[in-house]
Amino acid sequence: MVLTASRDTVRKAVVVPLIHPSDPHRRKRAHVEANPVFLREPGRIPRDRMPERELDADTAYQVVHDELMLDGNSRLNLATFVTTWMEPQAATLMAECVDKNMIDKDEYPRTAELEQRCVRMLAALWHAPDADQPTGCSTTGSSEACMLAGLAMKRRWQHRRRAASLPVDRPNLVMGINVQVCWEKFANYWDVECRLVPMDGDRFHLTADQVAEHCDENTIGVVAVLGSTFDGSYEPVEEICAALDALQADHGWDIPVHVDGASGAMIAPFCDPGLLWDFRLPRVASINTSGHKYGLVYPGVGWVLWRDAAALPEDLVFHVNYLGGDMPTFALNFSRPGAQVAAQYYSFLRLGVEGYTRVQSYSRDVATTLAARIADLGPFRLLTRGDQLPVFAFTVSDEETRFSVFDVSAALRERGWLVPAYTFPANREDLAVLRVVVRNGFTHDLADLLVDDLTRCLPALRAQHGPRHAQSSAFSHGADLHKF
């Protein structure tokens, strides 16, 4: 059967347009609009000098956007501790606050109030003696927070020594060699002897007995790291404090402890609530954390809190008459955006204790499960298992002689994964490891993909005649873990 249509039917069909020519919007657009960037004549834009003439916004955006496409995928970056995912609402809030200068408390009083609320929340979380009237502030990251805490320790020590008519020219600070590089910077910049306790055998961080051996009357403080960036392990803060209690009883040296909780101070309260590491220990004078790590905020915000006002010498606090009001400040930076503080307050409200416990526990579960699966592959040996920080380190077993951790890192990089390989410091320079940092957004599904890719790499690695990559790495340990 052949179906036909009458002339009237056809005419009616063709006179019903999708957009009528009389549409006023169509009359306004007499030409086709297209992305102009790729349709223009080639232009020459200098790389390292300002162009002589202006570029239009689309062209400037496209030039920068295209170059940044060559960066790695931040979600697959298992080297960094820094947050790489937030909810869209948080990103919107940050965009709304990006033009607010945190230092201008008079102009942006609500942003200043959010900062103080965050300080009070952290004070309660870390069991400060008076969480309603805490002493603390936001910073641009844990590096600045550590500098401020170190300065407070040095100044308190100087005040005590001068009051006793004792010299103040030889201060020292005791810490494990696994500390982040910002502590060595602090010692260098502020003329403090840096007493780094080396690793030894399977001891990869500071322990109580090493503390007692390295302290003396000139020790301004001890840094205990709650979550080593080398392997994710906690240092035994309670035992370190007990060792210092014994030293004070024997020698009269009242040595405070600063807890570098850049990562662990936002893990332990939720995953290890019974662990004693915070202001419940009377010798803990100050604590820092990175809001942009397990505080779950985009870079860069950090926090530092002191036990009480007496722990922060008043002569370190500046009272600035700025933009119409008196503003007490203790910081290395001055102007900085308020967006990250707003995002931190959003995260605290959004998740609460229950939500942070869920998120951090999930990350730890992914870490411990992934570590166990990598151990089951055969050619690797775990140093840690991800059961403290959701971070673990592993190395190639002694039986595997044809490839190194650097070969594994390079093979995974070809598949998009950034898994750092590096050697440990003194006295374990002989030990080279790979490290995996599990953050919010790294799921069991992504862990499956990582194990699959690692498994696929093994036959080619085992077919090598020997390790191909030298004992060096492009990964600079610690350089990006605390932000100023």
Phi, psi and omega in degrees: 000135178254125180268131179238163178232147179287163179299323180295322180295316180296317181299318179295329182289325187269353182259018177245086184282159175289318174232119185286139180303336180277000179300122182298328179294325179291322181296328181287337183251081185280348180230160180282130177266132179220158175301117187282345194296312187271358182255002181271166173296145180302138177239162179250118181243121182295144180279317192243011176226152175293136177296151181293326183243163178292153167251152174285161188300319182297317181293314179299317179299314185295322179299312181291316181302315184293322179292323181290344177297340182277353172295161175288167177279116185298330180292335179263009179274100181266013175270321189273147172271351190282140182302132180240006177209134170223163178294152180303326180297323178293318178298320177298316180298319179295320178297325180289338184250002189295337181267004181269130180269115184304329187287341183272081185292330181287319182284328182235065185294331181286325175297318177297322179293322178297322177300314181294324177296319178298319178299317180294322178297316179292322179300319178291320181297325183260012173061045173295147182304322178229088184290342179279338178231064185278165174246114182178175182199167172274159177221181177278355180164182183290334179297312177296320179300318179295319177301315181295317179296319178296319177298319179297318178297316181296316182294320177297318178299317179298317180298317180295317182293317180294323178297332179262010180058041179249154182292153182235025188263001184226053180290147174223158180230129184257134180196162176286155181291351179278000181296159177290152189298341180299331179288324175292324174298315179304311182298321180290313185291327186246024170054054176240133176294127182264106180264096182267119179277119184288162172288161180206118179060236179265012174265112187252006178209179183289138175233170188297320184291327177291326179301310183300327183285338188251353181269154172206192185293343180264007181281118181280340180173171175238134176262120175250128186262119176267080181114085181293135178289344179286321185216001177084006185273150174277141167277148187282083186300316182298317180292322178297317177298320179297321178296323178288328173300317180294320178298320179294320179297324183277322189238349182082010181275115179265092187255118181282164176244131168255131178262113173278094181257039183314317177249312189292335181290348173249011174247307186302318181300335184259324182262337183226060187298337180274353182286130178269113181211346192254210185291356170295338175269116186302336183279347177285115184264333184202156182218140172236159172211163175259114173297333183270011171251249181281005166285349171071036178237145175301156180300145006224119176213137174227174182217142173224133179232146174250156182307315180199180183297329181294336181284344178245103183305134183299329183287358172268347184267126178265137174253107189254130172273096189229123177053041169097006181206160176279129185227110173288134182216143173222101186198158172270331178261165176242269180292136174197156185289150178271359187299317184292326177294317177299320180292325177295316179296320176302314182296318178299317179292315187297317187262319185063185180298317181298314182292317177297322178298317180295312184295312183291324178294323177296315179300319179294321179296318176299316182296312183292322178294315180296318179300316180296321180292321177295321177298324182289344180294333175112309188276006185237153177236128181280138169267319175225167190240009179076017184263009169243262162296151174284058186219140176214155179240145177214160181227171177281134182294159184297334182287339181269107185253355186264351178212160181242175177298331180290326173295318180296315180300317180294320179295319179291327178297326178297338179259010175100351183272137174252097179243110187288145172237135183200163177265152177282162180277187180301138002257036181237041177297344180285347186260118176248136188224166166250148180227139179241126175254120178262122181240170174303129184105344175266107190262173174299326179296316177294324176298321176301316180295322178297315179297320178300314181293321178297320178296319180294330181287333191298316180302317180293323179294319181287343179276351178293156176280341179178173179304134183264331184259138182291167180283064177207166184207150174289345181283120178264104188301126174086346188294330182246015187269333173239128182255138174289000000 
